[in-house]
Amino acid sequence: HFGSKVSFWHIWPQWPLWSEGSSTLPRMASLFARLAGQRDKGHRNESSILRNLAFSMSDGVQATKCKDMAFSTLHDKGIYLSQSTKNVLTKVANANPNNAERDLHRLFRREELSLPIEMSTKGFGIQKVHYLSLLTWWKFLLKSYPKFVLGGFDREEIRSNRMLQTFWKHYKSNHDDHAVFDLHETQGRLGKCVPYYLHIDEGTGLRRSAVLVIAMQTVFGRETSKIFGENFSNFMAHSQHALEARMTRAQYHNAKGSTYLTRFLWTVLPKKSYSQKNTHVYWGLLDLLATECKKLMEEGVSVGGETWFPVCLGLKGDQPALIKSGAFRRSFMNLGAGRGICWECCAGLPGFEFEQCGESPTWAATVGLVPPWVQGEESPLLRIPCQPSLPHGFWKRDPFHAFKQTLGGHFGASTIILFAIDFALWKIPGQSSDVDSMLERAFGDFRYFVCHEWRGNVVNHTKAFTRQTLHFPDYKKFPYARWKGSDQMLIIRWLRNVVLNGVVLPDSITRDGQSLLYFPPKDWQAPFFKGVLDGCNASIIFFHTLHREGVWWSRGLASEMSAECRKFCVSFGDLARLSYERGIARYHLEPCLHTFRHFGHDIDAALAAGCDEVLSPSTQTCEMDEDFVGKICKGSRHVHPMATNQRTIERYLLRCHAEFAGA
């Protein structure tokens, strides 16, 4: 504690100066100031104070600071506090200074301020790993919060059964040999089979070390029931066929709302615990995860006298995480002569160029023909019942990482350098035309677009275009950038606007309004402008539709989305060819171009199979998962490094209790 010489109240006015940038600590100071500054008039009781303490601790406040502030408050202002307030502060202040985190978690669990889910443990040699069992999660969620996993419907509602029946009917047309149909269709149990995904990723922990986060999420967002209720409220007045069609349109992906209410943590582990000499822990965890998923699918969980069968459809994540968990030997991380760059097909092998992006690439016929792993060294996750004809399909590609975090950055950065440096669109006679000056003027144009022309809700976070952010040290290097996902799409919209309406110079008050597509500064530049415009239009339409539409796409919409995906890939390839012909290093042909093209191929395959409804890639996107991983990793940075696994989970349960109570 601070002691009698220097109390909390002496240093509190300067609190933000020594809190190391934490936004939570000043809020904690404010909380205790209000408690001590006036007598308790009854509107603050013991439970409300503890709730605030639990929430603050889940938000990053160290347990010892909670204890010290409680002690200082009692020491300096105790005579002004009511007995109930002193009781709760005494409980906090009496925590063992050598293990305050443990004592406060015990206090919060005793006061029912933590989610009532017991952690499980599993030993891997001398190492013990804590985790939240999927079986425990599903029993708890289906019993207490069924709306979180059933698209906003209650467990007893007939609509939840209808939603699941409709989902599996369409899913069968897309993946007719999935194991769920052999296990449950003939028994008439598909109305009790709840689809879900797993997600795996590494975030940033203490001292920038990696932290592994594995979580579970359902397919349906809670907006499903809301959309169905708003648009199709007259439930009994429709035929079964009309009801099924309307339920199909109402099913919405799980990409809105708080990630604490849509993603559910399985475990979190610091890198030291599963790397180098401890790699057996990593594979042991995947084996344990596969065992739980298999048991859930085959045996189910009993809730309210009914048995429900959660069915795992696949594993989501960025490509490095998927490649590692799948033990793939054919990927962009294993480049080399004759190795291939894709775990799904033979792209990159002799005769199957991954750069092919047209309607009928040669690699399309090789999807699923050659396993991407070495026989005898398969991933434990293959034990999860899935699709025998395409076992690698369990690992799901992510549109967010494939485009917004990689391919889109290459497209945007190359186009900015092309326009600013190669075409000199922002050149002003008599003024400097060096790279830094041209990029500064280009950013001024972008800032003008954001401030005066953009009408959307997206907020820009990009502060400048520089050689460093565009990775452009010299003219012989291919530029690329990695902006935030929202900034990436905002920059693409700006580039589209530049092509259609011209540029804004520093001394201008408006855009010149002259289309660069029809009036290029030089004739040879016209194909570049057309390629950029096609790429911008295609990517904007693809991702706008991806987020706006629901889980299922009609044949017409799916055909349009496939065309937009192909259109972008073709335009990127054309721009790369044009750049090569002009002798400039722009639009590097990355493996992610092939990855993005696979989304169009999947849609084409579903349409060729006669599917009336095509499963949207929006169910596989990881944008919300990145937010969830960031929150978990933030919590891991505020606990003792030797107890990261257990204490991070405990803080997560504190936060979940608050979030669930307010849902």
N, C-alpha and C positions, 0 to 999 in steps of 0.2 A: 504494500500500500504506500501511499504518498507520505504517511507519517504526520506527526503533529506540527513539524516545522513548515512543511510545504504541503498544503492541502489542495484538494481538487478545486476549491473555490478561489484560491489565489491564482491559479494558472488558467482557469477556465476562459477568461476573456481573450487569452492568447491561444486558445485551444487549436484553431485551424492552422496556426503557424508551426506546431510541432506534431501534427497528426499525420505527417507524411502523405498529404494529398488525399487522405481518406474522406469521403463524403459522409460516411456513416457515423464517425466519431463525433463530429459537431452535432449531429442529430441526437446522439446519446447524451451529450452535454446539455442540450436544450431540454431533453426529457427530465433529467435530474434537477435542472434549474427550476423547472415548473413545479416539480414535486416539493422542493425545499423553499420556494419563494412564497408559498401561501399555505395556510392550514388546509388540511383535507376537509372538504365540505361534503363528502359523500359521493362525489361523481368519479372519484378514483378509488378503486378497491384493489385488493391484493392480486386478483387474477388479471386485471387489466394491466397492472404494472409488470407482472411476469410475462404477459403476452408481448408487451413492448420490448422487454429484455430479450425474450426468445427470438423475436423477429430481428432485432438489431444484431444479435449474435449470428443468426443465419445469414445476415447481410455483410458479414465480414469483421465485426468487432471482436477483438480477442477476449477470451474469457477472463484473463487477468485484469483487463481494463474494466470489464463489467464489475468485477469484485472490488477493484480499487475505487471506482466511482461510488459504489454503494457504501463502502466504508467511509469515504470522505463525507458523503452526504449525512450519514448518521453522526459522524464526529462533529461536524460544523453546524448542522441545522436540525439535529434530532429533536430539540425542544419544540420546534414548530410543526412537527409531523404528527399525524394521528397514529394510533397504536397499530392499525392494520397496515399502514404504510411502513412503519418501523419493522413490523414482523417480516414483511417480504424482503426489505432491504437487509435485514439481519441474516436471513437465509442465504442471500447472495454473498454478503460480506464474510460469512463464516466458511465459505468454500476453502478447501485446502489450497494454500498458495502454490504448492508444488504440483497440484493436479486440479486446477480450477475448472478446466474444460470437462473433466470427468464428473466432478461434483455438480456442476451446473446442468449437465445433460441428465443426470439422475434426478435433479430437482424438477426439471421440465417434464420428464417422463412421469414423475410422480404426480405432477399437477395436470397431466393430460394435455400438454402443450406440444407434444411431438406426435407425428402420425403413428398410430398403434400397429406398426409392422415390425416384427422381430427380425433382426439380422441373423442370417445363417453364416456358418463358417465352414471352410474347407481347407484341409491341410495339404500342402505340396512340399513334402520333405520337412525341413525345419521351418518353413514359412506358412503362416496361417492367413488366409484371405477372407475378408468379410464381404458379404454380398446380400442383396435383397432378392430372394428366390422368386422366380416367375410364378411358381405355384402359389406362393403367399400373396404376390401382387394381384393375381387374377381372382383369388377368393375374396380379397379385400375389396377390389374395385367392383366386382359383380354384385357383391352384397351391399356395399355402402355407397358407391358412386357409379352405378351402372351407366349413367348418361355419358360418362367420360369415355367409355369403350363401345357404346352401342349407338353412336351417332346422335346423342341427345335424347334417345328414347329410353323409357324405363324398361326394366327387365321383364315385367309382366305384360307389357303392351304387345298387342298382336302386330303392331307396326314394326317392332324390332325383328320379329320373326320374318315378316314380309321383306324387310330390308335385306336380311341375310340370305333368304331364299333367292331374291332377285340378284344379289351380288354373285352368288355361286352359279346361278344359271348362266350369266354372262361370262363368268370366269372360265367355265367349262368350255365355252366356245373358243376361248383364247388359249387355254391350256387343258385340253381334254384328258390328258393322262396323269394329272396331278394326283398324288396319293390320297388326298382328302375324299375323292369320289369313290375310290375302292373301299375306304374305311367307313364312310358315313352316308353315302347317297342311298344305297339300297335299304339301309335301316331308317331312312327318313329323318336323319338328324342334321341335315344341312342348315336348318333354321336355328340350330344351337351351336353352329361352328362360327367362331368370331375370328376374322382374319387380322393378322398383325405383322409388323416388320420389326427386325432388330436393327440397331444402328451401332456402328463402331467407329471411333475416331480418337485421335490424340490431340489434346489441347496443351496449353502452356501452363506449367505449374511454377513452383517456387524456383527462383534463380533460372527461369526460362527452360527448365527441364521439362520433358514430355510427361503427360499424364494420360493414361488410357481410360476412356469413358465408354462403357457399353450400356445401352438403354433399350427399352422396348416402347413401341408406339402402335396404336391401332390405325387402321386404314381410314376410318370415317371420322370426320370432324363433327363437332356438335351442331354445326350449321345445318346438317342433314335434316334433323327434325324441324328446325325453324323454317327451312325452305319448303319442306313438305307441308307444314302447317299453314304457311302463308299462301301458298299457291294451290294446294289441293286439300282444302279443309273438309270437304264433304266426302268423308271416307267411305260410307256405305252406298253411295249413290252411283258408283262407277263399276263397270265390268272388271273382271279380274285382269283382262288384258290391258285395259286403260290404266288400272291401278298400278300394274307392274311397270308400264311405260313411264308413269309419273314418278314412281319410286326410283326408277333408274336415273331420271333427270335430277332428282333431289339429292342423290348421294354426292357428298362433297368431300374433298380431300382434307387431310388433317394438317392444315398449314395456317391456321389463324388462332389468335388468342395466346394466353400465357403458355410458355413451354412447360411450366410446372404442371399444367393441367392436361397436356397432350403427350408428354414424354415421361417415361417412368424409369428411373435409374436401376440398373442391375448391379454394377460395381464400378469403382474408380480405383485406379492403381498407379502409383508413380513408376516411372520408367525403370528405375533401379531394381524394382521388384519383379520385372518380367523380361529383362534384357540380359545379354551376355551370359553369365553363368546361370541365370534364372529363366532361360527361355522355356524350360519345362513348365514353368508356372503359366506362361501365356497359352501354350497348347493344352495344358490341363484345364484352364478356365474355359477354352472353347469346347473341350470335351464335356465339361460339366454343363455348359450352356446347351449343347446339343442334346444331352440326356434329358434336361428339363423340357425342352421344346418337344421332343419325341413323346415324353410322358404326357404332356398336356394334350397333344393331338390324339393320342391313342386311348388314354384313360379319362382325360378331362378333369374338371373340378366340380364338386357338388355344392350348389348354392340354392337355398330355399327349396329343397326337395327335387331340384332339377340338375341335370348334368350338362355342363357347357364344355365345349371343346375348342379352346384357342388354337388356331392354325397359323403357323409361321410361314409366310410367303417368301421371305428372303432376307438378306442382309444388305443394308444401305451403308454408304460411307464414301469418302473420297477414294481415288484409285489406289494410292499407296496402302491404305488400310485394308481395302478389299483384296489387293494382291497378296499382302502378307497373310491375312486370315485364310485365304484360299490356297496358299502354298503354290501359287501359279509360277510356272517356269517360262511362260510365254506372255510377255507384257512389255510396256514401254520402259520398265525398270530393268529389263534384261536384254537390252539392245545388243545386236551383234549379227554377223553374217549368218543367215539361215536360222535365226531364232524366232522371228515373228514379233509383232508388237501388240497383239490382241489375244486375250484368253478365250474369246468367243469364236474366233474364226482364224484362218491362216493368213490374214493380212500381214505383209512384211516378209513372208517367205518367197522364194523365187517363183515368179509367175503370178504373184498375187500382191500387186503394189497397193499399199495402204492409201496412197494419194488418190486413188480412183474414187470419184464422188458422184458419178452420173447415175442414170436410172438402173443400169445393170452392171455393177462392178463385179469383177471376176471372183472376189473374195466372198460374195454373198452366198454362193453355192457351197461354201465350206463351213458355214456356221454349224457348230456342234459336231463336226466330223472327227476332230483330233482333240483328245483331252488335254487341258493346259497344265496338268500336273504329272509328276513322275509316279508310275505305278508303285504302290507300297508306301508312298509318302503323301497320301491324300489328306486333306483337311478333315479334322473331326466333325466339322459342320455338315459334311456329306451324310452323316447318320440321320440328320433331320429328314423325315419323309417329304419329298418334293416331287419334281417332274423327272421321271427316269430317262426320257428321251433327251432332255437338256439339263443335266445336273449342274452345269456351270451357270445356268440361269438363276440359281439361288442367289448369286452375287449381283446386285442391282446397280447399274450405271446411274450416275447422278447428273441431271441436266445443269444444275447449278455449278458444280465443279468443272464439268466438261466445257461449259461455255463461259459463264460469267467470271470464273476464276482463272481460266487459261486461254481458250480460243478467242473469246471476245477481247481479252487484253492484247493479244497479238494483232487482232483486226483493228482495234481502236488506236493503239500506239503507232502501228505502221501507217494508218491513214493520217494521223496528225502530223507525223514526220513527212509523209508524202505531200500533204497540202502546204505545210509551213516551210519546209526546207526545199523539197524537190520542185514544187510548183510555185513557191514564193507567193502564195496568195495574199499574205499580209505584208508584203514589201512596200515600203514608203520611200519614194525618191528623196535622196538627200539625207536619209537616216540610216543608222546601222542595220545591216542585214545579216549579222552573225546569228548563230544558232540560238543562243540564249534570248536575244532580242525578238527573233521571229516566234519562238515558243511563248514568250511573254505576251505578244500581241494575239497569238492564237488563244491563249487562256483568257485574255480580255474579251474576245469574241464569245467564248464559252460562258464567261461570267455574265455578259450581256444577255445571252440566251436564257440563262437561269433566272435572272432578275426581271426581265421584261417580256419574254416570249413564252416561257414554259408555264403551263397552267395546271400541272399535276401536283400531287401531294408529296412527291419525293423531295427530300432535302439534300442538297449537295454537300459532300464532305471533302471534295477535291480542292486543294488550296493553290496548286500551281502545276503547270507543265514544265518539267525540267529534264535535263539530260539524265539525271539520276532516276526520277520516277518513270521515265520512258526507257530506261536502260539503253541509252544511245550514246556511247562514248565516242564513236567515230562513224564515218559513213559506211564502213565495211561491216558493221554489226547490224543484225536484225533487231529492231526495237520491239519491246513488249512491255506491258504494264500489268499490275495486279491491283485494280481498284476494288472498292466495296461493290457488292453485287448491284445495289441500287445506282451507284455512281456509274457503273459500267453501262447500264442501259440508258442513263441520262446522257452520257457522252455520245452514244450511238444515235440517240435522237437529235442531238446537236449537229453531228456530222451530216445526218440526213437533211437537216434544215440548211446547212451551209451549201450543200449540193443544189438544193431546190431554190434557195433565195439569195445566194451570194454571201459575202463576208461583211463584217463590221470592223472598220479601222478605228484606231484610237481617237481620231479627231472627228468621227462621224457620230451623229445622234440617232441614226437608224440604219438598218441593213439595206444594202443597195438594191435588193429585189431582183437582181439579174441571175437567172438560173445558170449555173455552171454546166449543167447537163446539156443545154442547148447552145450556150455561148461560152465554150471553154476558152481560156486565154490562148491556148495553142491546140491545133486540131488533134495532135497525137494524144492529148490528154483526155479526149472524150471517152474512150473505152474505160479509162480508170474511173471517171466520174460515174459512168453507168454501173460498173462493177460495185463501187462503194454504195450507190443508191440501192441496188438490188440486195446487197448484203444487209444494209441497215433495215430496209423494209421487211425482209424475211425474218430477221432475228426479233424485231419488234413485234411482229404479228405472232410469231411462235410463242414467245414468252408471255405476251399479253393474254393469249388464248389459254396457255398452260395454267396460269394462275386464276383466270376468270371462270373457266369451265370446271365441271365436276370430275368425278372419278371415271365416268364413262363418256366416250366420244361416239357420236353417230358416224355412220360410214362416210357421209359427206364431209363432216368436220375432220375426221381422221385423214381422209384423202387430201384435204387442204393443208393440214399440218405436215404431212409427209412431203408435200410439194414445197412448202416453205423451208423445211429442214434441208432438202436437197438443193433448193435454190441458193441458200446461203453457202453451203459447201462448194457448189459449183462456182459461185461468184468469188469465193476466197481463192479457189484454185486458179481461176482466170486472172485475178489480180497478181497472184504469185508468178504466173507465166509472163504477164505483161511486164512485171518488174524485172524479171530475169532477162527479158529481151532488151530492156532499156539499160541493163547493167547496174541496177540498184538493188540493194539488199532490203527488200520489204516483203512482208507476208510470208513468214517462214512456215513451211508445211510441217506442222506438228502432229504427233500421234493423236492429240485430242481432236483434230479434225476428223479422223476416222471414228473416234468414239462418238462424236456428235452425229455423224452420218448413220451410226447404228440405230439411233432413235427412229429415223425415217425408215430404215430397213425393217425394224420390228413392226411398225405400223403397216407397211406394205405386206409383210408376211401374214398379219392378222386379216387384212382385207382379202388376200388371196385365199385364205382358208374359209372365207365366207362369213366372218364374224359380223353380226349386225351392230354390236357395240364393242369398241376397242378400249382396252384399259389404258388410261392416261398415264404418261410418265410423271405427272404431278405427284403420284403416290410414292415416287422414288426420289424426289428432290430433297436436298439436305439443307436448305436455307434455314429453316427453323431449328434443325438439329445443331447447326453451328452456334446458334444463340444459346441453346441448352448446354452444349459442351463448354461454352465460355463461362456460363454461370457456375457450373460445377467446378471448373478449374479455378475460378475466382475464390470459391470456398476453400479449395485445397491449398491456396497460398496463405491462408490465415490459421493454419493448424500446425502442430509440431510435425516436422518431416518424418519422424519415426512412426507416427500414427496417422499418416495421411489417409490411408484406406478407411479405417474405422471412423475417425472424427469427421471426415468430409461427408460420409453417409449420414452420420448423426445430425450434422448441420443441415443437410438436404432434407431430412425428415422434419426438422423444425420449420423450415420454410414451406414445405408441402402442407403442413398442418394449417399454417396461416392462409395459404393460397386456396386450399380446399374449402376452408371455412367461409371464405369470401366468394366462392364460385356460385 
